[in-house]
Amino acid sequence: MGAAEQVLYFRLIKALPDYIVLAQVNMARVLNIKPSADFHEWNNRINRLSFDFVVCNRDFSVVAAIELDDASQHNFYQQDADAKKNKACKDAELRLIRWHVKLLPEEEAIQAAFSEHLITKTSLPDPAHDEQFDQMLSSVG
């Protein structure tokens, strides 16, 4: 983990003591595919992608994924990866939070982001539509 990731990790675990915070989690570990979906197509799309952090309830049900953005977000390949992450999270109804490395939230802001009234499906990103990808993703594992 880089310096900014370490800072955010320790802020997350301090701000969210009732949650489990996991770092560098492969997306395939968090998202499930429908049984009828083509595994190889799904694997090619998201298997090499990961979330910087995943926040879980005590029963390990996933509450949200967190991405830490930096200057690489201007890179075409990173933009493509981000679009795939946004799309996968939207389709799986998984909340994705993005914070910039230069604007790391303090503990109070983290707690506010995880307050009950903010954790809703309406907070999901709205990336471009891809029907084939829609069919492959089902729910948060």
N, C-alpha and C positions, 0 to 999 in steps of 0.2 A: 504494500500500500504506500502511496505517496503521502507527503506531509499533509496536504489538505484532506485527503481521505481519512488519515489517522485522526486529525482534529475533529472532523465531522463524526466519525465513529464514536469517539469518546463522549461527544456532546449528545449523540443519539442515545447511548446506553444510560447516560446520567439523566437525560430529560424524559426517557421512557422506561422507567424501572419495571413497569408491569408488562412489558413486551420483550420479545427476543429479537435481537438485531443480528443478522447474518451479513457477512461481507463477501463480495465477489461470487455471486450465485449465478450459475448457468441458468438461462431462461428455460431450457427444457426441463429443469428440475422443478420449476414453479408452475409452468403452464402445462395443461393436459390437452391431448388431442382426442377428437371423437374417434371411436373405434373404426368407423368406415373411412376415415381419412387416409391418404397416402403418406405413410410414415416418411418415406425418402424425400418427398417434396417438402414436408414440414421440417425434417432434419436439415435440409439444405438451406432453408430460410432462417431458422433461429438457433440451431444447435450451437453455433460458434459464438453466439451473443450472450452477454451476461449483464446482470444488474450490479451496480456498485454496492447497493445494500438492499436487503429485503427485511421488512419489519413484520413479525409474526405475533399472534396471540400466544398465550402459554401452551395452547394445544397444537401449536405450529401451523395453525391456519394463517394464511397470508393476508395481511392488512393492506400493505402497500409496498411498492418497489421505489427505490430512490436512485436517481442518476445525478452524478456530479459533473456538470458541464464546464468546459474550459475553452481555450482558443481553438482546439482541434475541431470544434463544432462547425467551423467554417470550411473544413476539409470535405470534399465530395463524398468520400467513403464513410466518414463519420456521420454525415447528414443522412446517407442511405441507411446506415445501421440504426440511427435514431428514429428514422421514419418506420423501420420495421418494428422497433421496440414499441413505439407509440401505437402502431396498428395492432400488434399482438396484445398489448395491455387493454386497449379499447375493446377488442373482440372478446377477450377473456374476462372483461369487467374487473380488471385489476387497476387500482389507482396507481398512477405513476407520478411521482413528485420529482421535479427537476430544480436543482439549486446550482448556482454558479460558484466556482471555486473562490472567486473574489468577493462573493456575498454570502459566505457561510452563515446560516441562521444560528442565533443564540438559542439557549435552552428554552426560553419562553416562546420563541417563534416555532420551535420544533413541537412543543406541547400544543400550541394553538393549531398547528397543521394536523395534529392527530386527535383533536377534540371530536367527539362523536358527531356533531352536526356538520363537520366538514368532510367526513369520510362517507361519501355518497357516490353513486354512479354518475352523477352529473358533473363530477370533477374530472372525468376521464378526458383525455385528449381526443381530437377529432381528425385523425389523419386521412389520407386519400383512401378511397374504397377499392378493395381487391376481393372479389367474390371467391376465388379459389382459396385464398388464405382464410377467409371467413369460415369456410367449410371445415378447415383443418383444426381450428382452435375451439375449445369448448369452455372450460372453466378453470378457475384457479385451483391448484391442487392443494 
